[in-house]
């Protein structure tokens, strides 16, 4: 059983990687995800600086 699973993984890893990449692209570039991505892009700037100059 494990040998068949290894053979299956070796034969179809590229197909799985391409499908995962397409799913990632859809998650990022789907219509309506812009507001969420803008919120995520502002996370590093959400913190106020301390008085000693360090973030």
C-alpha positions in Angstrom: 0.0 0.0 0.0 2.7 2.5 0.9 4.7 1.7 -2.2 1.6 2.5 -4.4 1.1 5.7 -2.5 4.7 6.7 -3.1 4.4 5.9 -6.9 1.2 7.9 -7.0 2.8 10.9 -5.3 5.8 10.8 -7.6 3.7 10.6 -10.7 1.2 13.4 -9.8 3.1 15.9 -7.7 3.3 18.4 -10.6 -0.5 18.2 -11.1 -1.0 18.8 -7.4 1.4 21.7 -7.4 -0.2 23.4 -10.4 -3.7 23.0 -8.8 -2.4 24.5 -5.5 -0.9 27.4 -7.4 -4.1 28.1 -9.3 -6.1 28.0 -6.0 -3.6 30.5 -4.5 -4.0 32.8 -7.5 -7.8 32.6 -7.2 -7.6 33.4 -3.5 -5.5 36.5 -4.2 -7.0 37.8 -7.4 -10.7 37.0 -7.0 -13.1 39.8 -7.3 -13.9 41.3 -3.9 -10.6 40.4 -2.2 -9.1 43.8 -2.7 -10.4 45.2 0.6 -9.1 42.3 2.5 -5.7 42.6 0.9 -5.6 46.3 1.6 -6.3 45.6 5.3 -3.5 43.1 5.4 -1.1 45.4 3.6 -1.7 48.1 6.4 -0.8 45.7 9.3 2.8 46.8 9.6 1.8 50.4 9.9 -0.9 49.9 12.5 1.4 50.0 15.5 2.3 53.3 17.1 5.9 54.1 17.7 7.3 54.3 21.2 8.6 57.6 22.6 12.2 56.4 22.3 12.0 56.0 18.6 11.8 52.3 18.4 8.8 50.7 16.8 
